[in-house]
């Protein structure tokens, strides 16, 4: 069964359960923008931490090395928890998981501001990762329920654009704002904004409920479902590229603050401004890239995105005037925007249990984010030029292999 027939079959299954009720069936765009806002906030708070690690170390009388664990620990646990939220959303519906997870995100982000020690802070980050991890992947599953495949790339482009924008803006605002309001003020501001988004999501809970929950399955069947996904050749190759792409981007991005400090002598504010370029393509072009994927397929765009990543990494490996690496960072972001949303679009079609498929996608993505940071740290013992060259060459090899791997992803489903 090809991906056209498979997605059509799942649409028929959803129709058999009954049509979507209320405005969600005809007006999902407003909900899409709210989900994008929630996604932006979740990634904002995750990536505002790296540039403020020195301030946190001073506050907790700890070392920046110890607090550096906050980011990979958060990302890895976020991915692991998604394996639970995905099948749970298939069982009890998307609305309960998204609203419950967003509520936990707001409460735990506010609680983080009360941390009085490094251990308390790390514990709060771990709990926040578990609580927040049901919003974005289940939001993607919901978009798979609400948008036909021919428009799904556009919808997912909004979420991944928000991810990229939140990552970059979080890094910049964290660096610029912490001296003014303190690290506690940053977390409280995010919690307050998140509460406003949560209230708006509650107002649209009937639209959230339009995403189906499947018939309850024993958890043994859930485990078997994950194995079935990995046995499916199309799914397995796509998950493999999700992991590769995440390792490449996270490894480079999470160490760019140190890179700009060591290579160019930038302080916290300069680093924050330099990192801002990473989110611009996704923020500005995410929906457009999604439309291109919907119209022309993903066979060419995914290899092009990986090649773009490789070229950007190799450019960063060479010590050039600072404007060049700042522009290379923007190109690196474009590489992510040309790959990860498109891979997610494919994975919305590989299983009738779409929440489970997207849970595994989030697990793969965020574990890759965490591993990428740790692997780059190990390779960086040879210096930034060697590490960036290695990552760049790996991206180009992955791009070449992606040409035959995704050759059949040429036609949008209708």
C-alpha positions as a printed Julia matrix, in Angstrom:
414×3 Matrix{Float64}:
   0.0    0.0    0.0
   1.53   3.35  -1.01
   1.28   6.49   1.06
  -1.65   7.83  -1.0
  -3.76   4.74  -0.33
  -2.65   4.56   3.29
  -3.62   8.14   4.12
  -6.91   7.74   2.27
  -7.65   4.62   4.31
  -7.07   6.51   7.53
  -9.3    9.34   6.36
 -12.04   6.77   5.7
 -11.55   5.34   9.2
 -11.93   8.81  10.69
 -15.08   9.42   8.63
 -16.5    6.13   9.91
 -16.09   7.4   13.47
 -18.2   10.42  12.56
 -17.52  13.82  11.01
 -15.77  16.59  12.87
 -18.25  18.89  14.54
 -18.25  22.64  14.98
 -15.92  25.2   13.47
 -12.89  22.93  13.58
 -13.99  21.14  10.44
 -14.01  24.29   8.36
 -11.85  26.81  10.24
  -8.69  25.16  11.62
  -6.44  28.1   10.73
  -7.08  30.0   13.97
  -6.32  26.89  16.01
  -3.19  26.36  13.93
  -1.88  29.77  14.93
  -2.6   29.11  18.61
  -0.73  25.82  18.44
   2.14  27.68  16.76
   2.14  30.2   19.63
   2.29  27.39  22.19
   5.1   25.74  20.24
   7.02  29.02  20.11
   6.78  29.43  23.89
   7.86  25.86  24.66
  10.97  26.18  22.52
  11.6   29.72  23.71
  11.86  28.57  27.33
  13.98  25.53  26.42
  16.6   27.52  24.54
  16.66  30.7   26.62
  18.76  28.72  29.12
  22.12  28.26  27.27
  23.03  31.99  27.15
  22.06  32.53  30.82
  24.02  29.57  32.19
  26.69  31.86  33.68
  24.0   33.8   35.58
  22.44  30.56  36.8
  25.85  29.27  37.9
  26.38  32.44  39.95
  22.89  32.21  41.47
  23.32  28.58  42.51
  27.07  28.7   43.3
  27.45  25.93  40.74
  29.46  25.41  37.56
  28.31  26.09  34.01
  29.37  22.52  33.15
  26.87  21.08  35.62
  24.09  23.37  34.44
  24.94  22.5   30.82
  23.19  19.2   31.53
  19.89  21.08  31.8
  19.46  21.33  28.03
  20.29  17.74  26.91
  18.46  16.28  29.94
  15.38  18.35  29.09
  15.46  17.4   25.41
  16.02  13.67  25.96
  13.27  13.34  28.59
  10.96  15.42  26.38
  11.43  12.84  23.64
  10.95   9.86  25.96
   7.74  11.31  27.43
   6.33  11.82  23.92
   6.23   8.04  23.57
   3.54   8.05  26.27
   1.53  11.09  25.16
   1.25   9.93  21.52
  -0.64   6.67  22.07
  -2.53   8.23  24.99
  -3.91  10.87  22.61
  -5.03   8.08  20.26
  -6.86   6.55  23.22
  -8.46   9.56  24.98
  -8.36  12.25  22.27
  -6.01  15.08  21.33
  -7.78  17.8   23.35
  -7.22  16.28  26.79
  -3.54  15.66  26.18
  -2.8   19.07  24.64
  -4.7   21.04  27.3
  -3.34  18.96  30.18
   0.22  19.2   28.89
  -0.02  22.96  28.33
  -1.38  23.39  31.86
   1.58  21.43  33.26
   3.98  23.53  31.18
   2.62  26.79  32.6
   2.63  25.57  36.21
   6.09  23.99  36.11
   7.66  26.93  34.27
   6.38  29.21  37.04
   7.64  26.77  39.67
  11.13  26.85  38.12
  11.42  30.51  39.09
  11.35  29.42  42.74
  14.39  27.14  42.4
  16.91  27.79  45.15
  19.66  25.4   44.08
  21.12  23.8   40.99
  19.57  20.45  41.92
  16.13  22.01  42.32
  16.53  23.78  39.0
  17.52  20.57  37.15
  14.6   18.7   38.75
  12.2   21.43  37.65
  13.57  21.24  34.11
  13.07  17.46  34.01
   9.5   17.76  35.28
   8.78  20.54  32.78
  10.1   18.36  29.95
   7.67  15.61  30.9
   4.74  17.98  31.35
   5.31  20.05  28.21
   6.01  17.18  25.82
   2.36  16.53  24.96
   1.72  19.84  23.21
   3.87  19.89  20.07
   3.84  16.23  18.93
   0.13  15.84  19.62
  -0.45  19.19  17.95
   1.21  17.71  14.86
  -1.02  14.64  15.09
  -4.04  16.93  15.38
  -3.01  18.82  12.24
  -2.76  15.46  10.51
  -6.36  14.83  11.56
  -7.64  18.25  10.48
  -5.67  19.01   7.32
  -5.6   16.84   4.19
  -2.15  15.75   3.06
  -2.25  18.24   0.18
  -2.3   21.09   2.76
  -0.49  19.41   5.63
   2.95  20.69   4.7
   1.68  24.26   5.01
   0.17  23.52   8.43
   3.25  21.75   9.78
   5.36  24.58   8.4
   3.69  26.89  10.9
   4.63  24.66  13.82
   8.21  24.08  12.72
   8.59  27.76  11.94
   7.48  28.44  15.51
  10.01  25.9   16.76
  12.84  27.62  14.89
  11.63  31.06  15.9
  11.26  30.11  19.55
  14.72  28.56  19.57
  16.41  31.64  18.15
  14.35  34.31  19.9
  14.65  32.45  23.2
  18.42  32.49  22.96
  18.5   36.17  22.07
  15.9   37.41  24.53
  17.39  35.26  27.27
  20.75  36.95  26.8
  19.35  40.47  26.46
  16.65  40.36  29.13
  18.23  38.41  31.98
  20.37  41.39  33.1
  17.19  43.49  33.28
  14.63  41.22  34.98
  16.73  38.33  36.25
  16.44  34.66  35.35
  13.41  34.28  37.62
  11.66  37.08  35.74
  12.25  35.26  32.45
  10.52  32.11  33.67
   7.63  34.02  35.2
   7.12  36.01  31.98
   7.01  32.79  29.94
   4.54  31.26  32.41
   2.27  34.3   32.24
   2.29  34.32  28.43
   1.7   30.58  28.41
  -1.32  31.04  30.67
  -2.82  33.46  28.15
  -2.27  30.98  25.29
  -3.74  28.2   27.44
  -6.88  30.26  28.04
  -7.31  30.76  24.3
  -6.8   27.04  23.67
  -9.48  26.23  26.25
 -11.82  28.55  24.35
 -11.22  26.4   21.26
 -11.43  23.03  23.0
 -14.23  21.93  20.65
 -11.8   22.35  17.74
  -9.13  20.45  19.65
 -11.67  17.69  20.22
 -12.13  17.33  16.45
  -8.88  15.34  16.48
  -9.97  11.77  17.02
  -9.06   9.38  19.78
  -8.9    5.78  18.66
 -10.47   2.75  20.31
  -8.7    1.92  23.61
  -5.84  -0.51  23.09
  -3.92  -2.57  25.65
  -0.46  -1.13  26.28
   0.96  -4.36  24.85
  -0.66  -3.36  21.56
   0.96   0.06  21.87
   4.39  -1.56  22.16
   3.57  -3.74  19.16
   2.51  -0.61  17.28
   5.95   0.94  17.78
   7.59  -2.21  16.47
   5.24  -2.21  13.49
   6.22   1.38  12.7
   9.9    0.49  12.74
   9.3   -2.54  10.49
   7.61  -0.37   7.88
  10.37   0.56   5.4
   9.01   3.99   4.58
   8.5    4.86   8.24
  11.84   3.43   9.36
  13.88   5.35   6.79
  12.06   8.56   7.68
  12.63   8.12  11.42
  16.29   7.42  10.67
  16.6   10.75   8.89
  14.74  12.54  11.69
  17.43  11.24  14.07
  20.34  12.12  11.77
  19.01  15.61  11.1
  18.38  16.28  14.8
  21.9   15.18  15.77
  23.41  17.43  13.11
  21.43  20.56  13.95
  21.43  20.28  17.73
  25.13  19.45  17.85
  26.0   22.6   15.96
  23.38  24.97  17.37
  23.71  24.24  21.09
  27.44  25.0   20.99
  27.27  28.13  18.86
  27.24  30.39  21.92
  30.6   28.96  22.98
  31.74  29.13  19.34
  31.03  32.85  19.02
  32.64  33.52  22.41
  35.83  31.57  21.71
  36.25  32.39  18.02
  35.08  36.02  18.02
  35.2   37.14  21.66
  31.49  37.99  21.87
  29.79  38.56  25.21
  26.3   37.44  26.2
  24.49  40.19  24.31
  26.6   39.76  21.17
  26.01  36.01  21.26
  22.27  36.51  21.61
  22.16  38.82  18.61
  24.35  36.48  16.54
  22.02  33.54  17.25
  18.91  35.45  16.23
  19.47  34.64  12.56
  18.82  30.94  13.17
  15.07  31.4   13.44
  14.49  33.85  10.6
  13.94  31.39   7.7
  11.55  29.19   9.66
   9.63  32.12  11.05
   9.35  33.81   7.65
   9.34  30.89   5.23
   8.01  27.85   7.13
   4.48  27.9    5.68
   5.85  28.71   2.19
   8.27  25.77   2.32
   5.36  23.6    3.4
   3.33  24.74   0.4
   6.24  23.9   -1.91
   6.35  20.41  -0.4
   2.58  20.05  -0.84
   2.83  21.08  -4.48
   6.04  19.41  -5.63
   6.61  16.63  -3.11
   9.53  16.07  -0.77
  11.98  14.14  -2.95
  14.11  17.15  -3.86
  13.6   19.4   -0.87
  14.86  16.97   1.8
  18.25  16.31   0.13
  18.55  20.03  -0.6
  17.97  20.81   3.07
  20.67  18.39   4.2
  23.12  19.79   1.65
  22.32  23.3    2.88
  23.12  22.17   6.43
  26.45  20.73   5.28
  27.47  23.87   3.42
  26.6   26.04   6.44
  28.61  23.84   8.83
  31.67  23.84   6.55
  31.43  27.64   6.29
  31.37  27.94  10.09
  34.49  25.75  10.26
  36.54  28.48   8.54
  37.46  31.59  10.51
  35.98  34.42   8.43
  34.73  37.95   9.22
  31.91  37.68  11.74
  29.2   38.65   9.26
  29.88  35.43   7.32
  29.25  32.98  10.21
  26.18  35.03  11.2
  24.8   34.53   7.67
  25.88  30.87   7.7
  23.79  30.43  10.83
  20.74  31.68   8.92
  21.53  29.2    6.13
  21.86  26.44   8.73
  18.36  27.27   9.95
  17.06  27.04   6.38
  18.5   23.53   6.21
  16.37  22.53   9.19
  13.26  24.13   7.7
  13.74  22.22   4.43
  13.96  18.87   6.2
  12.29  18.37   9.57
   8.76  19.64   8.73
   8.79  17.59   5.54
   9.89  14.45   7.36
   7.11  15.0    9.9
   4.61  15.36   7.06
   5.59  11.93   5.76
   5.2   10.42   9.23
   1.61  11.69   9.55
   0.71   9.13   6.86
   2.43   5.96   8.09
  -0.08   4.73  10.68
  -3.77   4.89  11.53
  -2.62   5.63  15.1
  -1.27   9.03  14.12
  -0.64  10.13  17.7
   1.62   7.15  18.24
   3.49   7.82  15.0
   4.06  11.44  15.99
   5.03  10.43  19.51
   7.78   8.28  18.03
   8.73  11.18  15.78
   9.09  13.48  18.81
  11.04  10.82  20.69
  13.44  10.44  17.78
  13.74  14.17  17.23
  14.4   15.18  20.83
  16.65  12.28  21.7
  18.58  13.27  18.58
  18.71  16.85  19.86
  20.15  15.7   23.18
  22.61  13.25  21.62
  23.72  15.82  19.06
  24.79  18.2   21.8
  26.69  15.49  23.67
  28.38  14.08  20.54
  29.49  17.53  19.39
  30.91  18.2   22.86
  33.0   15.03  22.58
  34.19  15.78  19.04
  34.96  19.37  20.02
  37.97  18.07  21.96
  39.7   18.35  18.57
  38.6   21.99  18.23
  35.69  23.76  16.59
  37.08  23.59  13.02
  37.42  19.79  13.19
  34.0   19.29  14.8
  32.2   21.56  12.34
  34.01  20.0    9.37
  33.01  16.54  10.54
  29.39  17.53  10.98
  29.37  19.31   7.62
  30.75  16.3    5.76
  28.28  14.01   7.52
  25.41  16.26   6.37
  26.61  16.16   2.75
  26.89  12.35   2.85
  23.36  12.17   4.3
  22.15  14.5    1.52
  23.59  12.24  -1.18
  22.01   9.17   0.42
  18.66  10.98   0.73
  18.31  11.33  -3.05
  17.48   7.64  -3.67
  15.96   7.2   -0.21
  13.18   9.75  -0.77
  12.89   9.43  -4.56
   9.28   8.23  -4.3
   8.13  11.22  -2.22
   7.25  13.2   -5.32
   3.49  13.64  -5.45
   1.21  15.23  -2.88
  -1.77  13.21  -1.71
  -5.16  14.46  -2.72
